[in-house]
Amino acid sequence: LEAAKSEEDFSAEEFFTNFARIWRMKARPEFMQMLASVDVHAPGHLRTNIQLPNFDEFHETFGVQEGDGMWRAKEDRVIIW
């Protein structure tokens, strides 16, 4: 996110929307079960729905408020770097 912000044409809405797009997936339940048993990575919907609410910019960009499905209180947001 920080690297993207340095771009002249940066758009937080496009950044977060495209982040979600790259992880979207539609598959039969059987395939998703098989994938969960062999893939060490989290499913795409979790990569999006768990990670993005950690960004203040996400909440600001989409007007996420307490009570919304992707709301995460500021003190509960995980910041690694």
BALOBA-1460 file (C-alpha; in Angstrom, 3 decimals):
// residues 81
<rec num="1" residu="l" x="0.000" y="0.000" z="0.000"/>
<rec num="2" residu="e" x="2.750" y="2.447" z="0.915"/>
<rec num="3" residu="a" x="4.535" y="1.830" z="-2.402"/>
<rec num="4" residu="a" x="1.282" y="2.263" z="-4.327"/>
<rec num="5" residu="k" x="0.582" y="5.550" z="-2.532"/>
<rec num="6" residu="s" x="3.750" y="7.023" z="-4.019"/>
<rec num="7" residu="e" x="2.327" y="6.651" z="-7.526"/>
<rec num="8" residu="e" x="0.996" y="9.818" z="-9.113"/>
<rec num="9" residu="d" x="-2.307" y="8.226" z="-10.126"/>
<rec num="10" residu="f" x="-2.876" y="6.260" z="-6.889"/>
<rec num="11" residu="s" x="-6.485" y="5.475" z="-6.040"/>
<rec num="12" residu="a" x="-7.185" y="3.726" z="-2.734"/>
<rec num="13" residu="e" x="-10.531" y="2.510" z="-4.062"/>
<rec num="14" residu="e" x="-8.880" y="0.902" z="-7.095"/>
<rec num="15" residu="f" x="-6.101" y="-0.546" z="-4.939"/>
<rec num="16" residu="f" x="-8.459" y="-2.305" z="-2.519"/>
<rec num="17" residu="t" x="-10.936" y="-3.336" z="-5.223"/>
<rec num="18" residu="n" x="-8.204" y="-4.913" z="-7.329"/>
<rec num="19" residu="f" x="-6.680" y="-6.593" z="-4.282"/>
<rec num="20" residu="a" x="-10.035" y="-8.294" z="-3.720"/>
<rec num="21" residu="r" x="-10.387" y="-9.155" z="-7.413"/>
<rec num="22" residu="i" x="-7.133" y="-11.070" z="-7.591"/>
<rec num="23" residu="w" x="-8.296" y="-13.388" z="-4.794"/>
<rec num="24" residu="r" x="-11.863" y="-14.015" z="-5.934"/>
<rec num="25" residu="m" x="-12.669" y="-17.549" z="-6.905"/>
<rec num="26" residu="k" x="-15.685" y="-19.622" z="-7.754"/>
<rec num="27" residu="a" x="-15.440" y="-23.364" z="-7.362"/>
<rec num="28" residu="r" x="-17.447" y="-26.381" z="-6.369"/>
<rec num="29" residu="p" x="-17.408" y="-27.213" z="-2.639"/>
<rec num="30" residu="e" x="-15.545" y="-30.458" z="-3.355"/>
<rec num="31" residu="f" x="-12.710" y="-28.577" z="-5.036"/>
<rec num="32" residu="m" x="-12.509" y="-26.039" z="-2.208"/>
<rec num="33" residu="q" x="-12.305" y="-28.911" z="0.299"/>
<rec num="34" residu="m" x="-9.522" y="-30.559" z="-1.676"/>
<rec num="35" residu="l" x="-7.693" y="-27.234" z="-1.960"/>
<rec num="36" residu="a" x="-7.950" y="-26.685" z="1.790"/>
<rec num="37" residu="s" x="-6.365" y="-30.083" z="2.380"/>
<rec num="38" residu="v" x="-3.328" y="-29.519" z="0.120"/>
<rec num="39" residu="d" x="-2.740" y="-25.757" z="-0.064"/>
<rec num="40" residu="v" x="-0.883" y="-24.123" z="2.824"/>
<rec num="41" residu="h" x="-2.361" y="-20.715" z="1.959"/>
<rec num="42" residu="a" x="-5.640" y="-19.316" z="3.256"/>
<rec num="43" residu="p" x="-8.581" y="-19.302" z="0.827"/>
<rec num="44" residu="g" x="-8.919" y="-16.131" z="-1.229"/>
<rec num="45" residu="h" x="-11.986" y="-14.802" z="0.565"/>
<rec num="46" residu="l" x="-10.107" y="-14.943" z="3.864"/>
<rec num="47" residu="r" x="-7.067" y="-13.237" z="2.354"/>
<rec num="48" residu="t" x="-9.337" y="-10.352" z="1.458"/>
<rec num="49" residu="n" x="-11.865" y="-10.243" z="4.276"/>
<rec num="50" residu="i" x="-9.337" y="-10.741" z="7.068"/>
<rec num="51" residu="q" x="-6.508" y="-8.531" z="5.787"/>
<rec num="52" residu="l" x="-8.191" y="-5.450" z="4.373"/>
<rec num="53" residu="p" x="-10.006" y="-4.339" z="7.548"/>
<rec num="54" residu="n" x="-6.579" y="-3.892" z="9.152"/>
<rec num="55" residu="f" x="-5.959" y="-0.784" z="7.029"/>
<rec num="56" residu="d" x="-7.216" y="2.609" z="8.186"/>
<rec num="57" residu="e" x="-7.297" y="3.613" z="4.517"/>
<rec num="58" residu="f" x="-9.738" y="0.784" z="3.784"/>
<rec num="59" residu="h" x="-12.183" y="2.071" z="6.390"/>
<rec num="60" residu="e" x="-11.782" y="5.658" z="5.168"/>
<rec num="61" residu="t" x="-12.096" y="4.781" z="1.478"/>
<rec num="62" residu="f" x="-15.275" y="2.741" z="1.791"/>
<rec num="63" residu="g" x="-16.790" y="4.497" z="4.795"/>
<rec num="64" residu="v" x="-16.763" y="1.309" z="6.865"/>
<rec num="65" residu="q" x="-18.368" y="1.952" z="10.233"/>
<rec num="66" residu="e" x="-18.975" y="0.036" z="13.418"/>
<rec num="67" residu="g" x="-21.662" y="-2.565" z="12.761"/>
<rec num="68" residu="d" x="-20.592" y="-3.119" z="9.135"/>
<rec num="69" residu="g" x="-19.449" y="-6.609" z="8.178"/>
<rec num="70" residu="m" x="-15.836" y="-5.605" z="7.556"/>
<rec num="71" residu="w" x="-15.533" y="-3.220" z="10.505"/>
<rec num="72" residu="r" x="-12.540" y="-3.713" z="12.768"/>
<rec num="73" residu="a" x="-11.943" y="-1.447" z="15.744"/>
<rec num="74" residu="k" x="-8.747" y="0.587" z="15.486"/>
<rec num="75" residu="e" x="-7.237" y="-1.113" z="18.538"/>
<rec num="76" residu="d" x="-7.876" y="-4.548" z="16.961"/>
<rec num="77" residu="r" x="-6.206" y="-3.771" z="13.619"/>
<rec num="78" residu="v" x="-3.020" y="-5.721" z="13.026"/>
<rec num="79" residu="i" x="0.005" y="-3.755" z="11.828"/>
<rec num="80" residu="i" x="3.122" y="-5.772" z="11.048"/>
<rec num="81" residu="w" x="5.471" y="-3.278" z="9.402"/>
